[in-house]
């Protein structure tokens, strides 16, 4: 039985299930489909995966800093700047998926070593103000499901349900 409250366990379960959900959402897409942007300036599936991979690294750092430091400052990151400047269209889908899987596996293992009070620790986010470890985990737990919806919509629009 877990030593963590049920809500945190649920966030951890969703967090650890995310990479498989993401991998399944892009399974069977051709290289061309993976790189084709959605209408209205939305990101391609590859760009979505690159965004997730980049922010996995950022949030892993944030969660570790909340535990290790006293009320660290967390700087905001602009996803559109990342997408524009970090070669999302030239990156490798499998490599990005592997980064996401590895980071989540390592962070989840670390988070499960903590006691419940650690999840109450806070940082100061540059735009959001005080933010707890629980809130950071909840955001990341919902990050992949949120973006998988865009990939599913693209598949449906292309007739690939």
Order of alpha helices (4+ residues) and beta strands (2+ residues): alpha-alpha-alpha-beta-alpha-alpha-beta-beta-alpha
